[in-house]
């Protein structure tokens, strides 16, 4: 599907497709945001009405936002539509954004989180299991069929353990270890204080450790402690 929303003549490109026509992966990698003078300059120009500056912000963050939304709705067309809407709303409200301890990525993720919540509420649907899609993107170790199969089985089991967690516990783990957000960015996205977010993450990892304790392939990571568990999260998700 091609996203065809236009704002003042600017087309919103589908996630993974950047200006010039280059297409990346279906479920893109999660780029870490570097908050620098260049980002601040792009925001300032976008706030002044420079559409090309906003297009650059779109290119820099669309993959991460799409990945976040996709994991919430687990449906590609819906994720594309919601991602388009997130940036449409961001475009309309960019003038309200201020750099006061909050990054542009955290601001976009907040819009995305709220938009996903609206979608689920209006549709009266529950979030589908992310386990069904994990095998598409998981390859652990070498590219041999045995290692790929092993990684997919491990990812499926870990996904099932994540699905058993509460929404708040699962969400903080997704933000920190799937989307590679810093604790402060996750706090901004969730609307929590920095310390409250640290405590939530600790409780979430302890809950996940408990869920993994008796699962073949995951039990050894759970027994090795939280650091081993976080390594596993970053390795297979």
VENJO-V771047 format. One record per backbone hydrogen bond with DSSP energy under -1.0 kcal/mol. NH is the residue of the N-H (numbers start at 1). CO is the residue of the C=O. If there is no record, write none. Layout:
BEGIN
<<NH | CO> <NH | CO>>
END
This chain:
BEGIN
<<7 | 10> <10 | 7> <12 | 5> <17 | 14> <18 | 22> <21 | 18> <24 | 16> <40 | 36> <41 | 37> <42 | 38> <43 | 39> <44 | 40> <45 | 41> <46 | 42> <47 | 43> <48 | 44> <49 | 46> <50 | 45> <54 | 50> <55 | 51> <56 | 52> <57 | 53> <58 | 54> <59 | 55> <60 | 56> <61 | 57> <62 | 58> <65 | 61> <66 | 62> <67 | 63> <68 | 64> <69 | 65> <70 | 66> <71 | 67> <73 | 69> <74 | 70> <79 | 75> <80 | 76> <81 | 77> <82 | 78> <83 | 79> <84 | 80> <85 | 81> <86 | 82> <87 | 83> <88 | 84> <89 | 85> <90 | 86> <91 | 87> <92 | 88> <93 | 89> <96 | 93> <97 | 94> <100 | 98> <107 | 103> <108 | 104> <109 | 105> <110 | 106> <111 | 107> <112 | 108> <113 | 109> <114 | 110> <115 | 111> <116 | 112> <117 | 113> <118 | 114> <119 | 115> <120 | 116> <121 | 117> <122 | 118> <123 | 119> <124 | 120> <125 | 120> <133 | 130> <134 | 130> <136 | 133> <137 | 134> <148 | 144> <149 | 145> <150 | 146> <151 | 147> <152 | 148> <153 | 149> <154 | 150> <155 | 151> <156 | 152> <157 | 153> <158 | 154> <159 | 155> <160 | 156> <161 | 157> <162 | 158> <163 | 159> <165 | 162> <170 | 166> <171 | 167> <172 | 168> <173 | 169> <174 | 170> <175 | 171> <176 | 172> <177 | 173> <178 | 174> <179 | 174> <181 | 175> <186 | 182> <187 | 183> <188 | 184> <189 | 185> <190 | 186> <191 | 187> <192 | 187> <197 | 193> <198 | 194> <199 | 195> <200 | 196> <201 | 197> <202 | 198> <203 | 199> <204 | 200> <205 | 201> <206 | 202> <207 | 203> <208 | 204> <209 | 205> <210 | 206> <211 | 207> <212 | 208> <215 | 212> <218 | 215> <219 | 215> <222 | 218> <223 | 219> <224 | 220> <229 | 225> <230 | 226> <231 | 227> <232 | 228> <233 | 229> <234 | 230> <235 | 231> <236 | 232> <237 | 233>>
END
